[in-house]
Amino acid sequence: MRKSRFTEEQIIAVLAEQERGLTTAQVCRKHGLSPATFYKWKAKFGGLDVSEARRLKLIEDENRRLKKLLAEAVLDNAALKDILGKN
């Protein structure tokens, strides 16, 4: 997955600009964003402060790691069942 060129702090600052009264089009033009990206960020980070956004990222990273471990365990289990089934 491609790394964003914006940090969580910057994303929250961009969302705050729109909440302070700038239009979405103005904010997107100022920061070089597409409106789709802006609304995706708003759905994900809307209403969060910086510390909550960092915690969210840590939780997402841990969830990704755990899913990978689970997938590897399932593959190992399937391979062992296959080997035992042939004997």
N, CA, C and O of each residue as an XYZ file, in Angstrom:
348
protein
N       0.833     -1.166      0.000
C       0.000      0.000      0.000
C       0.885      1.238      0.000
O       1.892      1.279      0.706
N       0.523      2.233     -0.774
C       1.295      3.450     -0.912
C       1.158      4.312      0.338
O       0.066      4.463      0.886
N       2.274      4.871      0.779
C       2.258      5.723      1.952
C       1.752      7.105      1.580
O       2.127      7.658      0.546
N       0.904      7.655      2.425
C       0.345      8.979      2.183
C       1.419     10.046      2.351
O       2.335      9.900      3.160
N       1.295     11.105      1.586
C       2.251     12.194      1.735
C       1.835     13.130      2.863
O       2.553     14.081      3.172
N       0.691     12.876      3.479
C       0.203     13.667      4.588
C       0.221     12.836      5.863
O      -0.141     11.660      5.844
N       0.639     13.441      6.966
C       0.600     12.768      8.264
C      -0.796     12.923      8.859
O      -1.620     13.686      8.354
N      -1.045     12.193      9.931
C      -2.341     12.297     10.583
C      -2.604     13.729     11.056
O      -3.724     14.229     10.956
N      -1.555     14.383     11.574
C      -1.708     15.756     12.049
C      -2.121     16.687     10.905
O      -2.989     17.544     11.072
N      -1.489     16.506      9.745
C      -1.818     17.349      8.596
C      -3.233     17.083      8.103
O      -3.952     18.012      7.736
N      -3.628     15.824      8.096
C      -4.980     15.473      7.652
C      -6.012     16.117      8.564
O      -7.001     16.674      8.088
N      -5.789     16.046      9.870
C      -6.731     16.634     10.819
C      -6.760     18.153     10.668
O      -7.817     18.767     10.811
N      -5.608     18.765     10.382
C      -5.564     20.213     10.162
C      -6.350     20.600      8.908
O      -7.042     21.618      8.902
N      -6.250     19.806      7.858
C      -6.998     20.075      6.621
C      -8.494     19.982      6.898
O      -9.264     20.827      6.442
N      -8.907     18.960      7.641
C     -10.327     18.819      7.970
C     -10.808     19.974      8.840
O     -11.942     20.430      8.698
N      -9.953     20.444      9.733
C     -10.325     21.562     10.604
C     -10.517     22.841      9.805
O     -11.376     23.655     10.144
N      -9.734     23.034      8.750
C      -9.904     24.222      7.895
C     -11.303     24.256      7.305
O     -11.941     25.308      7.257
N     -11.772     23.116      6.861
C     -13.105     23.059      6.271
C     -14.170     23.309      7.342
O     -15.197     23.926      7.062
N     -13.928     22.834      8.559
C     -14.894     23.053      9.632
C     -14.932     24.518     10.068
O     -15.950     24.983     10.580
N     -13.827     25.251      9.869
C     -13.768     26.662     10.246
C     -14.449     27.577      9.241
O     -14.571     28.776      9.490
N     -14.892     27.044      8.121
C     -15.672     27.880      7.224
C     -15.253     27.876      5.767
O     -16.008     28.364      4.925
N     -14.094     27.354      5.431
C     -13.714     27.280      4.024
C     -14.555     26.214      3.336
O     -14.966     25.240      3.967
N     -14.807     26.394      2.064
C     -15.550     25.386      1.334
C     -14.636     24.197      1.045
O     -13.411     24.317      1.064
N     -15.241     23.079      0.784
C     -14.469     21.878      0.477
C     -13.615     22.084     -0.763
O     -12.469     21.638     -0.807
N     -14.155     22.749     -1.761
C     -13.403     23.003     -2.995
C     -12.176     23.857     -2.730
O     -11.110     23.604     -3.290
N     -12.317     24.873     -1.876
C     -11.176     25.731     -1.552
C     -10.082     24.952     -0.820
O      -8.899     25.098     -1.125
N     -10.482     24.135      0.136
C      -9.516     23.350      0.899
C      -8.795     22.366     -0.020
O      -7.575     22.217      0.060
N      -9.537     21.705     -0.880
C      -8.935     20.728     -1.793
C      -7.964     21.408     -2.756
O      -6.878     20.888     -3.012
N      -8.342     22.545     -3.278
C      -7.471     23.268     -4.201
C      -6.203     23.740     -3.487
O      -5.109     23.643     -4.041
N      -6.344     24.246     -2.271
C      -5.212     24.765     -1.497
C      -4.179     23.682     -1.206
O      -2.977     23.943     -1.249
N      -4.643     22.465     -0.910
C      -3.739     21.389     -0.515
C      -3.468     20.381     -1.633
O      -2.721     19.423     -1.432
N      -4.058     20.586     -2.792
C      -3.822     19.692     -3.920
C      -4.468     18.333     -3.752
O      -3.870     17.310     -4.086
N      -5.674     18.317     -3.240
C      -6.409     17.068     -2.999
C      -7.578     16.954     -3.959
O      -8.058     17.948     -4.504
N      -8.022     15.736     -4.152
C      -9.284     15.552     -4.857
C     -10.395     15.556     -3.806
O     -10.157     15.197     -2.653
N     -11.595     15.957     -4.195
C     -12.706     15.910     -3.232
C     -12.961     14.504     -2.699
O     -13.388     14.346     -1.555
N     -12.706     13.488     -3.507
C     -12.900     12.114     -3.045
C     -11.956     11.791     -1.890
O     -12.354     11.167     -0.906
N     -10.705     12.220     -2.020
C      -9.740     12.007     -0.948
C     -10.164     12.750      0.306
O     -10.081     12.213      1.411
N     -10.615     13.981      0.139
C     -11.059     14.773      1.286
C     -12.199     14.059      2.025
O     -12.166     13.940      3.250
N     -13.186     13.595      1.292
C     -14.336     12.958      1.940
C     -13.964     11.602      2.540
O     -14.546     11.184      3.541
N     -12.997     10.917      1.931
C     -12.521      9.671      2.521
C     -11.837      9.946      3.861
O     -12.045      9.224      4.836
N     -11.020     10.998      3.893
C     -10.374     11.396      5.146
C     -11.416     11.811      6.174
O     -11.299     11.482      7.355
N     -12.429     12.530      5.723
C     -13.459     13.002      6.646
C     -14.216     11.832      7.262
O     -14.577     11.868      8.438
N     -14.451     10.803      6.468
C     -15.135      9.616      6.994
C     -14.254      8.879      8.002
O     -14.752      8.324      8.981
N     -12.951      8.877      7.757
C     -12.045      8.136      8.622
C     -11.609      8.945      9.840
O     -11.590      8.421     10.954
N     -11.258     10.220      9.642
C     -10.670     11.025     10.705
C     -11.589     12.116     11.235
O     -11.196     12.846     12.145
N     -12.784     12.253     10.707
C     -13.678     13.315     11.151
C     -14.001     13.202     12.631
O     -14.426     12.146     13.100
N     -13.802     14.282     13.362
C     -14.105     14.291     14.790
C     -12.990     13.764     15.673
O     -13.147     13.739     16.894
N     -11.877     13.345     15.107
C     -10.759     12.837     15.911
C      -9.757     13.944     16.173
O      -9.616     14.876     15.381
N      -9.058     13.828     17.301
C      -7.915     14.714     17.496
C      -6.653     13.910     17.169
O      -6.733     12.735     16.811
N      -5.508     14.542     17.293
C      -4.260     13.937     16.827
C      -3.937     12.658     17.593
O      -3.532     11.664     16.990
N      -4.110     12.669     18.907
C      -3.766     11.479     19.690
C      -4.675     10.304     19.344
O      -4.221      9.161     19.304
N      -5.953     10.577     19.093
C      -6.868      9.506     18.699
C      -6.505      8.953     17.328
O      -6.624      7.749     17.098
N      -6.064      9.811     16.418
C      -5.669      9.360     15.084
C      -4.427      8.463     15.162
O      -4.343      7.454     14.461
N      -3.467      8.834     16.015
C      -2.283      7.987     16.178
C      -2.662      6.628     16.734
O      -2.154      5.600     16.287
N      -3.566      6.629     17.723
C      -4.014      5.366     18.312
C      -4.737      4.514     17.268
O      -4.552      3.298     17.219
N      -5.553      5.149     16.440
C      -6.248      4.433     15.372
C      -5.254      3.774     14.427
O      -5.442      2.625     14.028
N      -4.194      4.500     14.065
C      -3.191      3.940     13.163
C      -2.478      2.753     13.810
O      -2.234      1.745     13.148
N      -2.143      2.864     15.097
C      -1.494      1.754     15.797
C      -2.397      0.521     15.841
O      -1.933     -0.603     15.649
N      -3.668      0.737     16.091
C      -4.616     -0.374     16.135
C      -4.762     -1.019     14.758
O      -4.826     -2.244     14.651
N      -4.814     -0.196     13.696
C      -4.904     -0.739     12.341
C      -3.661     -1.550     11.986
O      -3.771     -2.599     11.352
N      -2.483     -1.080     12.385
C      -1.250     -1.817     12.116
C      -1.242     -3.150     12.856
O      -0.856     -4.176     12.296
N      -1.671     -3.130     14.116
C      -1.724     -4.375     14.888
C      -2.734     -5.339     14.278
O      -2.480     -6.542     14.210
N      -3.872     -4.825     13.838
C      -4.894     -5.665     13.214
C      -4.367     -6.302     11.928
O      -4.627     -7.476     11.664
N      -3.627     -5.530     11.129
C      -3.036     -6.053      9.897
C      -2.052     -7.179     10.203
O      -2.036     -8.204      9.523
N      -1.223     -6.975     11.246
C      -0.243     -7.987     11.642
C      -0.936     -9.262     12.130
O      -0.520    -10.367     11.783
N      -1.984     -9.110     12.927
C      -2.706    -10.272     13.440
C      -3.421    -11.042     12.327
O      -3.472    -12.272     12.355
N      -3.971    -10.321     11.352
C      -4.612    -10.994     10.216
C      -3.595    -11.817      9.426
O      -3.894    -12.920      8.969
N      -2.393    -11.267      9.273
C      -1.341    -11.988      8.556
C      -0.952    -13.249      9.318
O      -0.789    -14.310      8.716
N      -0.802    -13.144     10.637
C      -0.470    -14.318     11.448
C      -1.568    -15.382     11.362
O      -1.274    -16.574     11.266
N      -2.816    -14.958     11.395
C      -3.929    -15.894     11.291
C      -3.931    -16.596      9.937
O      -4.148    -17.805      9.865
N      -3.693    -15.847      8.870
C      -3.668    -16.454      7.534
C      -2.548    -17.485      7.432
O      -2.744    -18.552      6.851
N      -1.382    -17.179      7.986
C      -0.277    -18.133      7.965
C      -0.617    -19.382      8.768
O      -0.288    -20.491      8.348
N      -1.274    -19.219      9.924
C      -1.650    -20.360     10.750
C      -2.670    -21.240     10.033
O      -2.600    -22.466     10.115
N      -3.610    -20.624      9.338
C      -4.620    -21.388      8.595
C      -3.953    -22.179      7.469
O      -4.303    -23.336      7.238
N      -2.999    -21.569      6.768
C      -2.283    -22.279      5.709
C      -1.475    -23.448      6.265
O      -1.466    -24.531      5.679
N      -0.798    -23.234      7.392
C      -0.044    -24.322      8.019
C      -0.973    -25.452      8.430
O      -0.652    -26.625      8.234
N      -2.118    -25.110      8.996
C      -3.094    -26.105      9.423
C      -3.616    -26.897      8.228
O      -3.751    -28.118      8.303
N      -3.906    -26.215      7.143
C      -4.406    -26.899      5.949
C      -3.337    -27.821      5.368
O      -3.646    -28.920      4.908
N      -2.080    -27.377      5.390
C      -0.994    -28.212      4.875
C      -0.827    -29.451      5.735
O      -0.620    -30.542      5.203
N      -0.912    -29.313      7.042
C      -0.788    -30.471      7.936
C      -1.945    -31.444      7.742
O      -1.737    -32.657      7.745
N      -3.139    -30.937      7.575
C      -4.300    -31.815      7.330
C      -4.139    -32.558      6.011
O      -4.500    -33.730      5.904
N      -3.594    -31.872      5.004
C      -3.387    -32.491      3.710
C      -2.359    -33.619      3.817
O      -2.555    -34.697      3.256
N      -1.279    -33.371      4.527
C      -0.238    -34.395      4.703
C      -0.774    -35.578      5.486
O      -0.512    -36.723      5.117
N      -1.517    -35.334      6.558
C      -2.071    -36.428      7.353
C      -3.128    -37.199      6.593
O      -3.288    -38.399      6.812
N      -3.844    -36.547      5.716
C      -4.885    -37.200      4.937
C      -4.314    -38.152      3.899
O      -4.965    -39.137      3.550
N      -3.118    -37.883      3.400
C      -2.501    -38.733      2.383
C      -1.884    -39.991      2.984
O      -1.742    -40.998      2.290
N      -1.522    -39.950      4.245
C      -0.886    -41.114      4.899
C      -1.864    -42.155      5.238
O      -1.495    -43.191      5.790
